[in-house]
Amino acid sequence: MDKLFSNRDLKRLIIPIIIEQFLVMSVGLADVLMISRAGESAVSGVSLVDNINVLLINIFTALATGGAVIASQYIGKKDKEKACTTANQLILISIAISTLIMVISLIGNRVILSTIFGNVESSILENAQVYFLLSALSYPFLSIFNSCAGLFRSMGNSKVPLITSTFMNVLNVFGNAIFIFGFNMGVTGVGIASLISRVMASIVIFILLRKPELDIHIKKKFSFKFDLTMVKQILNIGIPNSLENSMFQTGKLMVLSLVSTFGTSAIAANAVSSKVAGMAILPGLATGIALITIVGQCVGADDYEQATYYTKKLLKVSFVVLGLLNIFIIIFAPFIVMLFDLTQQTAVMTTQIIRYHSLCCILIWPLSFTLPSTFRAAGDVRFPMVIAIVSMWTFRIGFSYVLGSYLGLGVFGIWIAMTIDWLFRSLCFVIRFISGSWKTKAT
């Protein structure tokens, strides 16, 4: 078999993605660490809005994935002209949708927050309102950044997204330090720093994508006319993926609404645990992103044997690296929690959650979240969408209320429900992969 990607190619693609995602998660941790100096109500306010942000950002990421899949397939077919057209249309769609979401978020700021988190303390809601407003202003720029980054990865180039992400995150950290510690602006400082860094990063990566020597690039004359055929191709991948991610995050918001009834300590423990959990899944997340490019090009070349080969190979890598990372987290969980200004009760709760999450990461996570990237890259987007929605509402949401509220396990019960969701997804996705039915869905 004449392999499309050597081991060196895989390393050049995956390692920068891991570093990039690590930087993103590190900045999230830095935000929490810095804002924790303003008290648990500030941490909780930022955490609540971050869950809304993740919901909306996932819509942008899903669109970027749709464009990246189509672009990767065109690269596999050696059709660079269509790949460039895909890039233009992806940016155009991303700007239109993210701007609409921004306007809705700005106008409905207080109503949205009150509807979702109406039972939280007034101080938490006030902090959340400020942070949500500033976050909303950054949505179009973040959408452009995600789309451009996805297109670079479609070419097998994850170095440029890494460099621009590093620039964005370093700028964000410095902004946090200046606005929080220098000007004592608290939550407002975190929001302003994020906005500035996202604006700057989107401008830089867009300019870099305009270089004509790239296989995929934005042409000198940017077209503001929608190509309906191309838009349909992108949305055929992007919409199911977006619905899946949106339903996933909507479910998380519903669960978070339940968490908010357990008190400030539970909200803070959930917030810190979520940040650490984000770090714990990084290798699996990175291999999932890489699979979009790798499998997409294999499918474009009509080589499903290699698509299967690389999926198995990267799943093994994901299990090994996730295992090593999460064993470390399990051992040092109490010391990690000490980095945050938490009360004793909250610290104990957080340590328990982190250790349980890491154990389940080692055993289940790659099959439930890395493996479906192969399906999406092959155009098989509806199956993972349906499984994710059914699993979310049945297990993550339903069992959260049963375990967390009815059985009295509190916030820990909610994390148990989440891992039951993982297990169900894993079983369904493994069966789908073995059956080979995902190989008949390419556009």
NURO-858531 format. One line per 3 residues: number of its first residue (from 1); for each residue x, y, z of N, C-alpha, C. Coordinates in steps of 0.2 Angstrom, whole numbers, m for minus. Each point is the difference from the previous one (the first is absolute). Last residue first. Layout:
<nodes>
NUM = X Y Z X Y Z X Y Z  ...;
</nodes>
This chain:
<nodes>
443 = m98 64 m3 m3 4 m4 2 m1 m7  0 m20 19 4 6 m3 m4 4 m5  m5 m21 13 m4 6 1 4 6 m3;
440 = 5 m25 4 m5 1 m6 m3 7 0  14 m11 17 4 1 m6 m4 1 m6  m8 m5 23 3 7 m1 3 1 m6;
437 = m7 m22 7 m5 4 m3 2 8 m1  12 m20 11 2 3 m6 m5 4 m4  2 m13 23 m5 m2 m6 2 3 m7;
434 = 12 5 21 1 m7 m3 m4 m2 m5  m3 21 10 6 0 m4 2 m7 m2  m20 4 13 0 3 m7 6 0 m4;
431 = 0 m9 22 m5 m4 m4 0 3 m7  11 13 16 4 m6 m1 m4 m4 m5  m12 18 9 5 2 m5 5 m6 m2;
428 = m17 m3 17 m3 2 m7 5 1 m5  8 m3 22 m3 m6 m2 m3 1 m7  8 19 11 5 m4 m2 m2 m6 m3;
425 = m16 15 10 3 2 m7 5 m5 m2  m8 m4 21 m5 m2 m5 2 3 m7  14 6 19 0 m8 m1 m5 m2 m6;
422 = 1 23 8 6 m2 m4 m1 m7 m2  m16 8 14 m1 2 m6 6 m2 m5  2 m3 23 m5 m5 m3 m1 1 m7;
419 = 12 16 12 4 m6 m3 m4 m6 m2  m11 20 9 4 1 m6 4 m5 m3  m11 m2 21 m5 0 m6 4 1 m6;
416 = 12 3 19 m1 m7 m1 m5 m1 m6  4 21 8 6 m2 m4 m1 m7 m1  m17 9 13 0 3 m7 6 m2 m4;
413 = m1 m5 23 m4 m4 m4 m1 2 m7  12 13 15 4 m6 m2 m4 m5 m4  m9 20 10 3 1 m6 4 m6 m2;
410 = m19 m7 16 3 7 m2 4 1 m6  m12 m19 12 7 0 m1 3 7 m2  m24 m9 5 4 4 5 7 0 m1;
407 = m20 m11 m12 4 m4 4 5 4 5  m14 12 m15 m5 m5 3 4 m4 5  13 17 m12 m6 2 4 m4 m5 3;
404 = 19 m6 m14 2 6 4 m5 3 5  m4 m20 m14 6 m1 4 1 6 5  m18 1 m16 m1 m6 4 6 0 5;
401 = 1 17 m16 m5 1 5 m1 m6 5  15 m3 m17 3 6 4 m6 1 5  m4 m15 m17 3 m3 6 3 5 4;
398 = m11 7 m20 m4 m4 4 3 m2 7  13 12 m16 m5 4 3 m4 m4 5  17 m12 m12 3 6 3 m5 4 4;
395 = m9 m19 m12 5 m2 5 3 6 4  m17 2 m18 m2 m6 4 5 m1 6  3 18 m16 m6 1 4 m2 m6 4;
392 = 20 m1 m13 0 6 4 m6 0 4  2 m17 m16 4 m1 6 0 6 5  m11 2 m21 m3 m5 4 3 m1 6;
389 = 11 14 m15 m6 3 3 m4 m4 4  19 m8 m11 2 5 5 m6 3 3  m3 m15 m18 3 m4 6 1 5 6;
386 = m6 9 m21 m5 m3 3 2 m4 6  17 10 m13 m5 5 3 m5 m3 4  15 m14 m12 3 3 6 m5 5 3;
383 = m7 m8 m21 0 m5 5 3 2 7  0 14 m19 m6 0 3 0 m5 5  19 5 m14 m1 4 5 m7 m1 4;
380 = 18 m9 m19 m5 m4 4 m2 4 6  17 5 m17 m6 3 m1 m6 m4 3  25 m2 3 m3 m4 m5 m7 2 m3;
377 = 11 10 19 4 2 m6 m2 m4 m6  m12 m4 20 m1 7 m2 4 1 m6  4 m20 11 m7 0 m3 m1 7 m3;
374 = 19 m2 13 1 m4 m6 m7 0 m4  1 9 21 3 5 m5 1 m4 m6  m8 m11 20 m5 3 m5 3 5 m5;
371 = 14 m11 17 m2 m4 m5 m5 3 m5  7 11 20 5 0 m5 m2 m4 m6  m14 1 20 1 7 m3 5 0 m6;
368 = m7 m20 13 m6 4 0 1 6 m4  18 m15 4 m5 m4 m4 m6 5 m1  18 7 14 1 0 m7 m5 m3 m5;
365 = m3 1 25 0 6 m4 1 m1 m7  1 m17 19 m5 0 m4 0 6 m6  17 m7 19 m4 m6 m3 m5 1 m5;
362 = 14 17 10 4 m5 m2 m3 m6 m3  m13 18 10 4 2 m7 4 m6 m2  m10 m2 21 m5 m2 m6 3 3 m7;
359 = 12 5 20 m1 m8 0 m4 m2 m6  1 23 5 7 m2 m3 0 m8 m1  m19 11 12 0 1 m7 7 m2 m4;
356 = m2 m3 24 m5 m4 m4 0 1 m7  14 14 13 2 m6 0 m4 m5 m4  m7 22 4 5 0 m5 3 m7 m1;
353 = m17 4 17 m3 1 m7 6 m1 m5  6 1 23 m4 m6 m2 m2 0 m7  10 20 8 5 m6 m1 m4 m6 m2;
350 = m13 18 5 3 1 m6 5 m6 m1  m11 2 21 m5 m2 m5 4 0 m7  12 8 18 m1 m7 0 m4 m3 m5;
347 = 3 24 1 6 m4 m2 m1 m7 0  m17 14 9 0 0 m7 6 m4 m3  m2 3 23 m5 m4 m2 0 m1 m8;
344 = 15 15 11 2 m7 1 m5 m5 m3  2 23 m12 m1 m1 7 1 m8 1  13 14 m19 m7 m3 1 0 m1 8;
341 = 16 11 m20 m2 2 7 m7 m2 1  19 m13 m16 m6 5 0 m2 2 7  18 m15 m4 2 6 m4 m6 5 0;
338 = m1 m22 10 3 5 4 2 6 m4  m8 m20 m11 m5 4 3 2 6 5  16 m15 m10 m3 4 m5 m5 4 3;
335 = 9 m16 14 5 6 m1 m3 5 m6  m12 m21 5 0 5 6 4 6 m1  1 m17 m18 m6 4 1 m1 5 6;
332 = 18 m17 m9 1 7 2 m6 4 1  m1 m23 m8 5 0 6 0 7 3  m13 m3 m19 m3 m4 6 5 0 6;
329 = 7 9 m21 m5 4 3 m3 m3 6  15 m12 m13 4 5 4 m5 5 3  m9 m17 m13 3 m3 6 4 5 4;
326 = m9 6 m21 m5 0 6 3 m4 6  14 3 m20 m2 6 3 m5 0 6  6 m20 m12 6 3 4 m2 6 3;
323 = m16 m10 m14 1 m4 6 6 3 4  m5 9 m21 m5 2 5 1 m4 7  13 m5 m18 2 6 2 m5 3 6;
320 = m4 m21 m11 7 m1 4 1 7 3  m19 m2 m14 m1 m4 6 6 1 4  1 9 m21 m4 4 4 m1 m3 7;
317 = 11 m11 m18 4 5 3 m4 4 5  m11 m17 m11 4 m3 4 5 6 3  m15 7 m16 m4 m2 6 5 m3 5;
314 = 8 5 m21 0 6 4 m5 m2 6  3 m17 m16 7 2 3 m1 6 4  m19 m8 m11 2 m5 6 7 3 3;
311 = m9 12 m18 m4 1 5 2 m5 6  11 m1 m21 2 6 4 m4 1 6  m5 m18 m15 6 m1 3 2 6 5;
308 = m20 1 m13 0 m5 5 6 0 4  1 12 m19 m4 4 5 m1 m4 6  10 m10 m19 5 5 4 m4 4 5;
305 = m12 m14 m14 4 m4 4 5 4 4  m15 10 m15 m3 m1 6 4 m5 4  2 17 m21 5 m6 3 m3 m1 7;
302 = m5 18 m18 m4 m7 0 4 m6 2  5 25 0 4 m5 m4 m3 m7 m1  m10 16 15 0 3 m7 4 m4 m5;
299 = m1 m8 22 m6 m1 m3 0 4 m7  19 3 13 m1 m7 m2 m6 m2 m4  3 22 10 4 m1 m6 0 m8 m2;
296 = m11 5 20 m3 4 m6 4 m1 m6  8 m9 20 m5 m4 m3 m4 3 m6  17 13 12 3 m7 m3 m6 m4 m3;
293 = m6 21 10 4 1 m6 2 m7 m3  m12 m1 20 m4 4 m5 4 1 m7  10 m9 20 m3 m5 m4 m5 3 m5;
290 = 11 14 16 5 m3 m5 m4 m5 m5  m11 8 19 1 5 m5 4 m2 m5  m2 m15 17 m6 1 m3 0 5 m5;
287 = 18 m3 14 0 m5 m5 m6 0 m4  2 15 18 5 2 m6 0 m5 m5  m13 m4 20 m3 6 m4 5 1 m6;
284 = 7 m15 15 m5 m3 m4 m3 5 m4  17 7 15 2 m4 m5 m5 m3 m5  m7 14 19 4 3 m6 2 m4 m5;
281 = m13 m2 22 m2 m4 m6 4 3 m6  3 8 23 1 m7 0 m2 m4 m7  m3 24 5 7 m2 m1 1 m7 m1;
278 = m21 8 5 2 2 m6 7 m2 m2  m8 m3 22 m2 m5 m5 1 1 m7  5 17 16 5 m6 1 m2 m5 m5;
275 = m16 17 2 6 2 m3 6 m5 0  m21 m5 10 m1 1 m7 7 2 m3  m1 0 23 0 m7 m2 0 0 m8;
272 = m4 20 11 7 m1 0 1 m7 m2  m22 7 1 4 4 m4 7 m2 0  m15 m11 15 m1 m2 m7 4 4 m5;
269 = 1 6 22 3 m6 0 m1 m3 m8  m11 20 6 7 1 0 4 m6 m1  m23 m1 4 1 3 m7 8 1 m1;
266 = m8 m9 21 0 m5 m6 1 3 m6  0 15 18 5 m5 1 0 m5 m6  m18 15 2 6 3 m2 6 m4 0;
263 = m25 m11 m1 4 5 4 6 2 m3  m18 m16 m8 4 m3 6 4 5 4  m13 5 m20 m4 m1 5 3 m3 6;
260 = 11 3 m21 m1 7 3 m5 m1 6  4 m19 m14 5 1 4 0 7 4  m16 m5 m17 m1 m4 6 6 1 5;
257 = 2 11 m20 m6 3 4 m2 m4 6  16 m9 m15 3 5 4 m6 4 4  m7 m16 m15 4 m3 6 3 5 4;
254 = m9 7 m20 m6 m2 5 3 m3 6  16 6 m16 m3 6 3 m6 m2 5  10 m17 m14 4 2 6 m2 6 4;
251 = m12 m7 m20 m1 m4 6 5 1 6  2 13 m19 m6 1 3 m1 m4 5  18 m5 m13 1 6 5 m6 2 3;
248 = m2 m18 m15 5 m2 5 1 6 5  m12 4 m20 m4 m3 5 4 m3 6  12 11 m17 m5 5 3 m4 m4 5;
245 = 14 m12 m13 4 4 5 m5 4 4  m9 m12 m18 2 m4 5 4 3 6  m7 12 m19 m6 m2 4 2 m4 6;
242 = 16 6 m16 m2 6 4 m5 m2 5  6 m16 m16 6 1 5 m2 6 5  m14 m3 m19 m1 m6 5 5 1 6;
239 = 2 17 m17 m6 0 4 m1 m6 5  19 1 m16 0 5 6 m6 0 4  3 m13 m20 4 m2 5 0 4 6;
236 = m13 6 m18 m2 m7 1 5 m3 5  4 22 m7 m5 m1 5 m2 m7 1  16 5 m17 3 2 7 m6 m1 6;
233 = m7 m3 m23 5 m5 2 3 1 7  m14 16 m9 m4 m6 2 5 m5 2  9 19 m8 m3 2 6 m4 m7 3;
230 = 8 1 m22 6 m1 5 m3 1 7  m15 3 m18 2 m7 0 6 m1 5  m8 22 m3 m5 m4 4 2 m7 0;
227 = 14 22 0 0 m5 m5 m5 m5 3  2 27 6 m1 m7 2 0 m4 m6  13 24 2 m6 m3 m3 0 m8 2;
224 = 17 17 4 m5 1 5 m7 m3 m3  28 m3 m4 m6 0 m3 m6 0 5  27 9 m3 m4 m4 4 m7 1 m2;
221 = 24 3 m11 m6 3 m1 m5 m4 4  22 m8 1 0 8 0 m6 3 0  m1 m25 8 3 3 m6 0 8 1;
218 = 3 m21 18 m5 5 m2 2 5 m6  8 m27 4 1 7 2 m6 4 m2  13 m26 0 m6 3 1 1 7 3;
215 = 19 m10 m8 m5 m4 m4 m7 2 2  20 18 1 m3 m6 4 m5 m4 m4  12 21 m8 4 m7 m1 m3 m5 4;
212 = m9 23 1 m2 m4 m6 4 m7 m1  m7 14 23 6 m1 m4 m2 m5 m6  m15 8 19 0 3 m7 6 m1 m4;
209 = m3 m7 23 m4 m4 m4 0 3 m7  9 12 18 5 m5 m2 m3 m5 m5  m13 18 9 5 2 m4 5 m5 m3;
206 = m16 m6 17 m3 2 m7 4 2 m5  8 m3 22 m1 m6 m3 m4 1 m7  4 19 14 6 m3 m2 m1 m6 m4;
203 = m19 10 9 3 4 m5 6 m3 m3  m10 m10 19 m4 m1 m6 3 4 m6  9 3 22 2 m6 m3 m4 m2 m7;
200 = m5 20 13 7 1 m3 2 m7 m4  m21 2 12 0 4 m6 7 0 m3  m2 m12 20 m3 m3 m5 m1 4 m7;
197 = 10 9 20 4 m5 m2 m3 m4 m6  m12 17 12 5 3 m4 5 m6 m3  m18 m6 14 m3 3 m6 6 3 m5;
194 = 4 m10 22 m2 m5 m5 m2 3 m7  5 15 18 6 m4 m2 m1 m5 m5  m18 11 10 3 5 m4 7 m4 m3;
191 = m13 m12 17 m3 1 m7 3 4 m5  9 m2 22 1 m6 m3 m4 0 m7  m2 19 14 7 m1 m3 1 m6 m3;
188 = m20 3 11 0 5 m6 7 m1 m3  m4 m11 21 m3 m3 m6 1 4 m6  15 11 17 m4 m7 1 m2 m3 m6;
185 = 13 21 5 m6 0 m4 m4 m6 0  23 12 8 m5 m3 5 m7 0 m3  22 7 m10 m6 4 1 m5 m2 4;
182 = 21 m13 m2 2 7 m1 m6 5 1  m4 m24 1 5 2 6 2 8 m1  m16 m9 m16 m2 m3 6 4 3 6;
179 = 5 6 m23 m6 2 2 m3 m2 7  22 m7 m9 m1 7 0 m6 3 3  3 m24 m3 5 3 5 m1 8 1;
176 = m12 m11 m18 m2 m2 7 4 3 5  8 2 m21 m5 4 1 m4 m1 6  17 m14 m6 3 6 2 m5 5 1;
173 = m7 m21 m8 3 0 7 3 7 2  m8 m2 m22 m6 m1 5 3 0 7  15 0 m18 m3 6 1 m5 0 5;
170 = 9 m20 m5 5 4 4 m3 7 1  m12 m14 m14 m1 m2 7 5 3 5  m1 4 m24 m6 2 3 0 m2 7;
167 = 19 m7 m12 m1 7 0 m6 3 3  2 m23 m4 5 2 5 0 8 1  m13 m9 m17 m3 m2 6 5 2 6;
164 = 8 2 m22 m5 5 1 m4 m1 7  16 m16 m6 4 6 1 m5 6 1  m9 m22 m5 4 0 6 3 7 2;
161 = m11 m4 m21 m4 1 5 3 0 7  14 m4 m18 m2 7 0 m6 1 5  9 m22 m3 5 4 3 m2 7 1;
158 = m10 m20 m10 m3 2 6 5 5 4  m6 m11 m26 4 5 3 m3 2 7  m9 m15 m17 6 m3 4 4 5 3;
155 = m20 5 m13 6 m1 m4 6 m4 3  m20 6 12 m2 m4 m6 6 m1 m5  2 14 19 1 m7 1 m2 m5 m5;
152 = m4 24 m3 8 m2 0 1 m7 2  m22 7 1 2 0 m7 8 m1 0  m10 3 21 m3 m6 m3 3 m1 m7;
149 = 4 21 10 4 m6 3 m2 m6 m2  m13 18 m7 7 0 m3 4 m5 3  m21 2 10 m1 m2 m7 7 0 m4;
146 = m1 8 23 m1 m7 m1 m1 m3 m7  2 24 3 6 m4 3 m1 m7 m1  m19 13 m4 5 1 m5 7 m4 1;
143 = m16 1 17 m3 m4 m5 5 0 m6  4 15 18 2 m7 2 m3 m5 m6  m6 22 m2 8 0 m1 2 m8 2;
140 = m23 7 3 2 m1 m7 7 m1 m1  m7 2 23 m3 m6 m4 2 0 m7  3 17 18 6 m4 m3 m2 m5 m4;
137 = m15 13 13 3 5 m5 6 m4 m4  m12 m11 19 m4 1 m6 4 4 m6  9 m1 22 1 m6 m4 m3 0 m6;
134 = m4 17 15 7 1 m3 1 m6 m4  m20 m1 12 0 6 m5 7 0 m4  m2 m15 18 m4 m2 m6 0 5 m5;
131 = 9 5 21 5 m4 m3 m4 m3 m7  m12 13 15 5 4 m2 5 m4 m5  m17 m11 12 m3 5 m5 5 4 m3;
128 = 5 m15 18 m1 m3 m6 m2 4 m6  3 9 22 6 m2 m3 m1 m3 m7  m19 4 13 3 6 m3 6 m1 m3;
125 = m10 m19 10 m4 2 m6 3 7 m3  8 m8 21 2 m4 m5 m3 2 m7  m7 11 19 7 2 m1 3 m4 m6;
122 = m22 m5 9 0 6 m4 7 2 m2  m6 m26 4 1 6 4 1 6 m4  m13 m21 m11 6 1 3 0 7 4;
119 = m18 m11 m14 0 m1 7 7 1 4  m5 3 m24 m4 4 4 0 m1 7  11 m8 m23 3 0 7 m4 5 5;
116 = m7 m4 m23 4 m6 1 2 0 8  m13 19 m7 m4 m6 m2 4 m7 2  11 21 2 m5 0 5 m4 m7 m1;
113 = 16 7 m16 3 m3 6 m5 m1 5  m8 9 m20 3 m7 m1 3 m3 6  m8 23 0 m6 m5 0 3 m7 m1;
110 = 15 18 0 m2 m1 7 m6 m6 m1  10 6 m21 5 m2 5 m3 m2 7  m8 6 m24 m4 m4 5 5 m2 6;
107 = 8 14 m18 m7 3 1 m3 m4 6  21 m7 m8 0 7 3 m6 2 2  1 m21 m11 3 0 7 0 7 3;
104 = m7 m2 m23 m5 m3 5 3 0 7  15 7 m16 m6 5 0 m5 m3 5  18 m14 m6 2 5 4 m6 5 2;
101 = m4 m17 m15 0 m3 7 3 6 4  0 4 m23 m7 0 3 0 m2 7  21 0 m10 m3 7 1 m7 0 2;
98 = 10 m20 m6 3 2 6 m2 7 2  m6 m10 m21 m4 m3 6 3 2 6  10 9 m20 m8 1 0 m3 m3 7;
95 = 23 m4 m5 m1 7 2 m7 2 1  6 m22 m8 2 1 7 m2 7 2  m3 m5 m23 m5 m3 5 2 1 7;
92 = 16 7 m15 m6 4 m1 m6 m3 4  21 m12 0 1 6 3 m7 5 0  0 m20 m13 0 m2 7 1 7 5;
89 = 2 1 m24 m7 m1 2 m1 m2 8  22 2 m10 m4 6 m1 m7 0 3  13 m20 m2 3 5 6 m4 6 0;
86 = m5 m16 m17 m2 m2 6 2 5 6  9 3 m21 m7 2 0 m3 m2 6  21 m8 m4 0 7 2 m7 3 0;
83 = 2 m22 m6 2 0 7 0 8 2  m3 m6 m22 m6 m1 4 1 1 7  18 1 m15 m4 5 m1 m7 0 4;
80 = 17 m17 0 2 5 5 m5 6 m2  0 m27 m3 m3 6 m3 1 6 4  7 m24 3 5 4 m3 m4 6 m4;
77 = m9 m17 16 m1 m1 m7 4 4 m4  3 1 23 1 m7 m1 m2 m1 m8  m5 21 8 8 m1 0 1 m7 m2;
74 = m22 5 4 2 3 m7 8 m1 0  m10 m7 20 m2 m4 m5 3 2 m7  3 14 19 4 m5 0 m1 m5 m6;
71 = m15 18 3 7 2 m3 5 m6 0  m21 m3 10 m1 0 m7 7 2 m3  m1 m1 23 m1 m7 m3 0 1 m7;
68 = 1 20 12 7 m4 0 m1 m7 m3  m19 14 3 4 3 m5 7 m4 m1  m15 m6 18 m3 m1 m7 4 2 m5;
65 = 7 5 21 1 m7 m1 m3 m2 m7  m4 22 8 7 m1 m2 2 m7 m2  m21 4 10 0 3 m7 7 m1 m3;
62 = m2 m6 22 m4 m5 m4 0 3 m7  9 14 16 4 m5 m1 m3 m6 m5  m13 18 8 5 3 m5 5 m6 m2;
59 = m16 m5 16 m3 1 m6 5 3 m5  7 m2 22 m1 m7 m4 m4 0 m6  2 19 14 6 m1 m4 0 m7 m3;
56 = m18 6 14 0 4 m6 6 m1 m5  m2 m12 21 m5 m1 m4 0 3 m7  15 6 17 2 m6 m3 m5 m3 m5;
53 = m5 20 13 6 1 m5 1 m7 m4  m14 m1 19 m3 3 m6 5 1 m6  10 m7 20 m4 m5 m3 m5 2 m5;
50 = 13 16 11 4 m4 m4 m4 m6 m3  m10 14 16 0 3 m7 4 m4 m4  0 m7 22 m7 0 m3 0 2 m7;
47 = 20 3 13 m1 m7 m2 m7 m1 m3  6 21 8 4 m1 m6 m2 m7 m2  m9 6 20 m3 4 m5 3 m1 m7;
44 = 9 m10 20 m6 m4 m2 m3 4 m6  19 9 10 2 m6 m3 m7 m3 m3  m3 18 14 3 2 m7 2 m6 m4;
41 = m8 m3 22 m5 2 m4 2 2 m7  16 m6 17 m4 m6 m4 m6 2 m4  22 17 4 m5 m4 4 m4 m5 m4;
38 = 19 15 m6 m6 4 1 m5 m4 4  20 m10 m7 2 5 5 m6 4 1  m1 m16 m17 m2 m3 7 2 5 5;
35 = 5 4 m23 m7 3 2 m1 m3 7  19 m8 m10 1 7 1 m7 3 3  1 m23 m6 5 1 5 0 8 2;
32 = m13 m7 m18 m3 m2 6 5 1 6  8 4 m22 m6 5 2 m3 m2 6  17 m14 m7 3 6 2 m6 5 1;
29 = m6 m20 m9 2 m1 7 3 6 3  m5 0 m23 m6 0 4 1 m1 7  18 0 m14 m2 7 1 m7 0 3;
26 = 10 m21 m5 4 4 5 m3 7 1  m9 m13 m17 m3 m2 7 4 3 5  7 4 m22 m7 3 1 m3 m2 7;
23 = 21 m8 m6 1 7 1 m7 3 1  1 m23 m6 3 1 7 0 8 1  m5 m6 m21 m6 m2 4 2 1 7;
20 = 17 2 m16 m5 6 m1 m6 m1 5  17 m17 m1 2 6 3 m5 5 0  m6 m19 m11 1 m1 7 2 6 4;
17 = 1 0 m24 m7 1 3 0 m1 7  21 m3 m11 m2 7 1 m8 1 2  8 m22 m3 3 3 5 m1 7 1;
14 = m9 m13 m19 m3 m1 7 3 4 5  8 0 m23 m7 2 0 m2 0 7  21 m8 m4 0 7 m2 m7 3 0;
11 = 4 m23 4 2 4 5 0 7 m1  m6 m14 m17 m5 m1 5 2 5 6  15 m3 m18 m6 4 m2 m5 0 6;
8 = 18 m15 2 2 7 1 m6 5 m2  m3 m22 m4 0 1 8 2 7 1  m11 m3 m24 6 m3 4 m1 1 7;
5 = m19 0 m20 3 4 6 5 m4 3  m12 m8 m19 0 7 m1 3 4 5  7 m26 m8 m4 4 5 0 7 m2;
2 = 1 m24 m13 3 7 m1 m3 5 5  0 m28 1 m4 6 0 4 6 0;
</nodes>
